[in-house]
Amino acid sequence: MMPSHRSPERRNRNIGTKMSGYKKQSRFRIAYQNQKPFYANIKIQGHCQKTVNGKIYNFIVEKLKPNYTYTCNIDEICEVLSHCPDNEIEGLNLIILRQPKQKEEILNPCWGRFIYNFDYNGVLQPAIILEAINLNKEIKIKKSELSPSFQKELQFLQLEGNEITFDKRQITIKMTFQSAKNTQLYRTLLHEIGHYVYYKNGYVANDYEVKETYANNYAKRIRKTF
């Protein structure tokens, strides 16, 4: 009997794809380190305490990588905090200036984030994180990924001085130090404080749009007091 030259493997279009199990266990994701989420692994370069309206805040600053910068300093953050009603931000005492890693910028980019329970010196407490920015790096977004909420975000970014250009397939955002500062210090910081106020007041809605709308409105309200 003559051997067949037909190879079933060559006709299987699923070989080497997710359908056959390829890389199902090694997807590109942000890994935990030291049993902590990625944002909790901080290499502290400096820390200090500041008093704002009679209240003590702890500040943590992580060492920057080349080409990255923090768009605002601690005194500028304290000035913004001074406009927030004391009763609304009671219990929020920790602000972190953090250097994101490359994988995090790809998978989970952001200007800042609110953490409900951040472990600092063995104590779980609310914290606000502001991320370092690489001003030489343009932000590129596919038009196919543009949601209605991000269309509103683009309007805010443009008003804050960020340059936005459109082509057939994508949107490009270029930042200057001042435009990034306008976004991060005067909107992102207040937005994340808004998330804390939402959480502190015991609101339980899990709807993303509801929480984002509340935080946006809080930021607008406090910004008007400057």
ROMAR-869351 format. One record per residue (C-alpha): residue in three letters; x, y, z. Coordinates in nm, 4 decimals. Layout:
! residues N
+------+----------+----------+----------+
| domi |        x |        y |        z |
+------+----------+----------+----------+
|  ALA |        X |        Y |        Z |
...
+------+----------+----------+----------+
END
This chain:
! residues 226
+------+----------+----------+----------+
| domi |        x |        y |        z |
+------+----------+----------+----------+
|  MET |   0.0000 |   0.0000 |   0.0000 |
|  MET |   0.1498 |   0.3336 |  -0.1013 |
|  PRO |   0.1830 |   0.5958 |   0.1807 |
|  SER |  -0.0389 |   0.9007 |   0.1489 |
|  HIS |   0.1299 |   1.2364 |   0.0944 |
|  ARG |  -0.1676 |   1.4192 |   0.2442 |
|  SER |  -0.1045 |   1.5804 |   0.5824 |
|  PRO |  -0.4257 |   1.6469 |   0.7807 |
|  GLU |  -0.2410 |   1.9105 |   0.9833 |
|  ARG |  -0.1772 |   2.1243 |   0.6768 |
|  ARG |  -0.5504 |   2.1441 |   0.6076 |
|  ASN |  -0.6452 |   2.2402 |   0.9650 |
|  ARG |  -0.6934 |   2.6156 |   0.9622 |
|  ASN |  -0.7196 |   2.6279 |   1.3406 |
|  ILE |  -0.3594 |   2.5251 |   1.4014 |
|  GLY |  -0.1641 |   2.8053 |   1.5612 |
|  THR |  -0.4747 |   3.0052 |   1.6503 |
|  LYS |  -0.6770 |   3.0541 |   1.9687 |
|  MET |  -0.9253 |   2.7938 |   1.8371 |
|  SER |  -0.6631 |   2.5246 |   1.8923 |
|  GLY |  -0.5582 |   2.6593 |   2.2308 |
|  TYR |  -0.2575 |   2.8614 |   2.1135 |
|  LYS |  -0.1558 |   3.1115 |   2.3824 |
|  LYS |  -0.4818 |   3.0698 |   2.5732 |
|  GLN |  -0.2812 |   3.0532 |   2.8942 |
|  SER |  -0.0358 |   3.3317 |   2.8087 |
|  ARG |  -0.2466 |   3.6291 |   2.7108 |
|  PHE |  -0.0874 |   3.9692 |   2.7398 |
|  ARG |  -0.1985 |   4.0978 |   3.0804 |
|  ILE |  -0.0651 |   4.3010 |   3.3708 |
|  ALA |   0.0669 |   4.0578 |   3.6275 |
|  TYR |   0.0455 |   4.0828 |   4.0054 |
|  GLN |   0.3771 |   4.1398 |   4.1837 |
|  ASN |   0.4352 |   4.0504 |   4.5484 |
|  GLN |   0.0665 |   3.9514 |   4.5617 |
|  LYS |  -0.0293 |   4.3144 |   4.4932 |
|  PRO |  -0.2109 |   4.4757 |   4.1986 |
|  PHE |   0.0203 |   4.6572 |   3.9578 |
|  TYR |  -0.0613 |   5.0076 |   4.0850 |
|  ALA |   0.0354 |   4.9121 |   4.4431 |
|  ASN |   0.3971 |   4.8260 |   4.3607 |
|  ILE |   0.5561 |   5.1638 |   4.4242 |
|  LYS |   0.9300 |   5.2319 |   4.4326 |
|  ILE |   0.9222 |   5.5299 |   4.6648 |
|  GLN |   1.1717 |   5.8044 |   4.5891 |
|  GLY |   1.0256 |   6.0517 |   4.8346 |
|  HIS |   0.7378 |   6.1049 |   5.0720 |
|  CYS |   0.6165 |   6.3934 |   5.2835 |
|  GLN |   0.3250 |   6.5313 |   5.4780 |
|  LYS |   0.1417 |   6.8550 |   5.4052 |
|  THR |  -0.1326 |   7.0322 |   5.5983 |
|  VAL |  -0.4283 |   7.1683 |   5.4004 |
|  ASN |  -0.7106 |   7.3476 |   5.5833 |
|  GLY |  -0.5861 |   7.1948 |   5.9079 |
|  LYS |  -0.5867 |   6.8412 |   5.7665 |
|  ILE |  -0.2737 |   6.6281 |   5.7146 |
|  TYR |  -0.2134 |   6.4585 |   5.3780 |
|  ASN |   0.0522 |   6.1986 |   5.2985 |
|  PHE |   0.2254 |   6.2249 |   4.9605 |
|  ILE |   0.4272 |   5.9491 |   4.7920 |
|  VAL |   0.6458 |   6.0206 |   4.4891 |
|  GLU |   0.7843 |   5.7423 |   4.2690 |
|  LYS |   1.1093 |   5.7782 |   4.0763 |
|  LEU |   1.0635 |   5.8870 |   3.7158 |
|  LYS |   1.1938 |   5.7087 |   3.4072 |
|  PRO |   1.3691 |   5.9073 |   3.1310 |
|  ASN |   1.1359 |   6.1340 |   2.9263 |
|  TYR |   0.8601 |   6.1204 |   3.1891 |
|  THR |   0.7424 |   6.4041 |   3.4092 |
|  TYR |   0.4864 |   6.4853 |   3.6737 |
|  THR |   0.2746 |   6.7682 |   3.5420 |
|  CYS |   0.2032 |   6.9084 |   3.8889 |
|  ASN |   0.3932 |   6.9333 |   4.2139 |
|  ILE |   0.2739 |   6.8685 |   4.5672 |
|  ASP |   0.2087 |   7.2343 |   4.6487 |
|  GLU |  -0.0118 |   7.2697 |   4.3404 |
|  ILE |  -0.2082 |   6.9600 |   4.4421 |
|  CYS |  -0.2526 |   7.1075 |   4.7903 |
|  GLU |  -0.3919 |   7.4259 |   4.6352 |
|  VAL |  -0.6558 |   7.2235 |   4.4494 |
|  LEU |  -0.7385 |   7.0244 |   4.7645 |
|  SER |  -0.7912 |   7.3493 |   4.9563 |
|  HIS |  -1.0985 |   7.4205 |   4.7401 |
|  CYS |  -1.2692 |   7.0899 |   4.8301 |
|  PRO |  -1.5152 |   7.1081 |   5.1241 |
|  ASP |  -1.3567 |   6.9425 |   5.4283 |
|  ASN |  -1.6629 |   6.7322 |   5.5098 |
|  GLU |  -1.6658 |   6.5841 |   5.1577 |
|  ILE |  -1.3060 |   6.4635 |   5.1572 |
|  GLU |  -1.2778 |   6.3601 |   5.5212 |
|  GLY |  -1.0948 |   6.0247 |   5.5287 |
|  LEU |  -0.8975 |   6.0848 |   5.2099 |
|  ASN |  -0.5362 |   6.1387 |   5.3159 |
|  LEU |  -0.3102 |   5.9737 |   5.0578 |
|  ILE |  -0.1979 |   6.1118 |   4.7208 |
|  ILE |   0.0519 |   5.9224 |   4.5022 |
|  LEU |   0.2574 |   6.0437 |   4.2065 |
|  ARG |   0.3316 |   5.7238 |   4.0182 |
|  GLN |   0.5510 |   5.6111 |   3.7288 |
|  PRO |   0.3558 |   5.3686 |   3.5037 |
|  LYS |   0.5273 |   5.0754 |   3.3383 |
|  GLN |   0.5249 |   5.0178 |   2.9623 |
|  LYS |   0.2783 |   4.7282 |   2.9686 |
|  GLU |   0.0400 |   4.9289 |   3.1869 |
|  GLU |   0.0406 |   5.2169 |   2.9389 |
|  ILE |  -0.0537 |   4.9735 |   2.6627 |
|  LEU |  -0.3270 |   4.7843 |   2.8473 |
|  ASN |  -0.4531 |   5.0283 |   3.1094 |
|  PRO |  -0.3519 |   5.3881 |   3.0270 |
|  CYS |  -0.4959 |   5.6682 |   3.2373 |
|  TRP |  -0.4285 |   6.0155 |   3.3782 |
|  GLY |  -0.5096 |   5.9064 |   3.7298 |
|  ARG |  -0.7136 |   5.6621 |   3.9346 |
|  PHE |  -0.8984 |   5.6358 |   4.2650 |
|  ILE |  -0.8175 |   5.3303 |   4.4779 |
|  TYR |  -1.0686 |   5.2300 |   4.7456 |
|  ASN |  -0.8223 |   5.0315 |   4.9575 |
|  PHE |  -0.4541 |   5.1086 |   4.9060 |
|  ASP |  -0.2091 |   4.9321 |   5.1379 |
|  TYR |   0.0254 |   5.1961 |   5.2786 |
|  ASN |   0.2424 |   5.0944 |   5.5736 |
|  GLY |   0.0096 |   4.8064 |   5.6466 |
|  VAL |  -0.3022 |   5.0242 |   5.6582 |
|  LEU |  -0.5739 |   4.9964 |   5.3934 |
|  GLN |  -0.7000 |   5.3421 |   5.3011 |
|  PRO |  -0.8420 |   5.5390 |   5.0068 |
|  ALA |  -0.5823 |   5.6895 |   4.7729 |
|  ILE |  -0.5640 |   5.8964 |   4.4578 |
|  ILE |  -0.2923 |   5.8202 |   4.2046 |
|  LEU |  -0.1707 |   6.0633 |   3.9386 |
|  GLU |   0.0400 |   5.9031 |   3.6657 |
|  ALA |   0.3619 |   6.0401 |   3.5172 |
|  ILE |   0.3339 |   6.1523 |   3.1537 |
|  ASN |   0.5676 |   6.1127 |   2.8562 |
|  LEU |   0.5109 |   6.4364 |   2.6664 |
|  ASN |   0.7093 |   6.3069 |   2.3677 |
|  LYS |   0.4625 |   6.0229 |   2.3180 |
|  GLU |   0.1486 |   6.0903 |   2.1188 |
|  ILE |  -0.1756 |   5.9208 |   2.2165 |
|  LYS |  -0.3296 |   5.7326 |   1.9243 |
|  ILE |  -0.6838 |   5.5957 |   1.9241 |
|  LYS |  -0.8553 |   5.3964 |   1.6521 |
|  LYS |  -1.1753 |   5.5584 |   1.5289 |
|  SER |  -1.3467 |   5.2208 |   1.5559 |
|  GLU |  -1.2833 |   5.2306 |   1.9337 |
|  LEU |  -1.4272 |   5.5801 |   1.9826 |
|  SER |  -1.7215 |   5.5602 |   2.2247 |
|  PRO |  -1.9745 |   5.8419 |   2.2855 |
|  SER |  -1.8194 |   5.9077 |   2.6282 |
|  PHE |  -1.4743 |   5.9439 |   2.4766 |
|  GLN |  -1.6078 |   6.1873 |   2.2182 |
|  LYS |  -1.6945 |   6.4124 |   2.5131 |
|  GLU |  -1.3463 |   6.3503 |   2.6538 |
|  LEU |  -1.1923 |   6.4726 |   2.3290 |
|  GLN |  -1.3836 |   6.7984 |   2.3614 |
|  PHE |  -1.2470 |   6.8483 |   2.7135 |
|  LEU |  -0.8925 |   6.7664 |   2.6013 |
|  GLN |  -0.9129 |   7.0172 |   2.3195 |
|  LEU |  -1.0428 |   7.2914 |   2.5498 |
|  GLU |  -0.7505 |   7.2208 |   2.7831 |
|  GLY |  -0.5019 |   7.2929 |   2.5055 |
|  ASN |  -0.4205 |   6.9439 |   2.3794 |
|  GLU |  -0.3777 |   6.9233 |   2.0021 |
|  ILE |  -0.6123 |   6.6709 |   1.8390 |
|  THR |  -0.5882 |   6.5616 |   1.4766 |
|  PHE |  -0.8029 |   6.3180 |   1.2780 |
|  ASP |  -0.7253 |   6.0975 |   0.9821 |
|  LYS |  -0.9161 |   5.8145 |   0.8143 |
|  ARG |  -0.8381 |   5.5510 |   1.0751 |
|  GLN |  -0.7253 |   5.7123 |   1.3970 |
|  ILE |  -0.7175 |   6.0123 |   1.6266 |
|  THR |  -0.3883 |   6.1557 |   1.7496 |
|  ILE |  -0.3525 |   6.3591 |   2.0692 |
|  LYS |  -0.0415 |   6.5724 |   2.1221 |
|  MET |   0.0274 |   6.7250 |   2.4618 |
|  THR |   0.2383 |   7.0083 |   2.5951 |
|  PHE |   0.3392 |   7.0355 |   2.9590 |
|  GLN |   0.0773 |   7.3032 |   3.0212 |
|  SER |  -0.2055 |   7.1254 |   2.8399 |
|  ALA |  -0.1322 |   6.7998 |   3.0240 |
|  LYS |  -0.1235 |   6.9941 |   3.3512 |
|  ASN |  -0.4607 |   7.1538 |   3.2723 |
|  THR |  -0.6049 |   6.8073 |   3.2204 |
|  GLN |  -0.4431 |   6.6249 |   3.5090 |
|  LEU |  -0.4327 |   6.8837 |   3.7878 |
|  TYR |  -0.7547 |   7.0749 |   3.7268 |
|  ARG |  -0.9779 |   6.7943 |   3.5988 |
|  THR |  -0.8400 |   6.4449 |   3.6639 |
|  LEU |  -0.7524 |   6.5133 |   4.0283 |
|  LEU |  -1.0957 |   6.6608 |   4.0986 |
|  HIS |  -1.2632 |   6.3816 |   3.9009 |
|  GLU |  -1.0957 |   6.1155 |   4.1180 |
|  ILE |  -1.1900 |   6.3082 |   4.4326 |
|  GLY |  -1.5447 |   6.2962 |   4.2961 |
|  HIS |  -1.5223 |   5.9171 |   4.2865 |
|  TYR |  -1.4153 |   5.9216 |   4.6513 |
|  VAL |  -1.7092 |   6.1444 |   4.7482 |
|  TYR |  -1.9446 |   5.9089 |   4.5600 |
|  TYR |  -1.7959 |   5.6135 |   4.7494 |
|  LYS |  -1.7955 |   5.7950 |   5.0861 |
|  ASN |  -2.1607 |   5.8935 |   5.0544 |
|  GLY |  -2.2522 |   5.5266 |   5.0224 |
|  TYR |  -2.3846 |   5.5342 |   4.6669 |
|  VAL |  -2.3988 |   5.1788 |   4.5372 |
|  ALA |  -2.4802 |   5.2132 |   4.1663 |
|  ASN |  -2.2542 |   4.9874 |   3.9604 |
|  ASP |  -2.3359 |   5.1624 |   3.6347 |
|  TYR |  -2.0130 |   5.3022 |   3.4884 |
|  GLU |  -2.1846 |   5.6002 |   3.3262 |
|  VAL |  -2.3613 |   5.6960 |   3.6492 |
|  LYS |  -2.0356 |   5.7022 |   3.8453 |
|  GLU |  -1.8472 |   5.8874 |   3.5724 |
|  THR |  -2.1215 |   6.1486 |   3.5422 |
|  TYR |  -2.1153 |   6.2068 |   3.9175 |
|  ALA |  -1.7348 |   6.2455 |   3.9196 |
|  ASN |  -1.7434 |   6.4797 |   3.6184 |
|  ASN |  -2.0102 |   6.6984 |   3.7766 |
|  TYR |  -1.8172 |   6.7120 |   4.1032 |
|  ALA |  -1.5027 |   6.8241 |   3.9196 |
|  LYS |  -1.6961 |   7.0964 |   3.7367 |
|  ARG |  -1.8533 |   7.2220 |   4.0578 |
|  ILE |  -1.5250 |   7.2523 |   4.2473 |
|  ARG |  -1.3404 |   7.3980 |   3.9465 |
|  LYS |  -1.5821 |   7.6905 |   3.9431 |
|  THR |  -1.4664 |   7.7905 |   4.2932 |
|  PHE |  -1.1063 |   7.8608 |   4.1846 |
+------+----------+----------+----------+
END
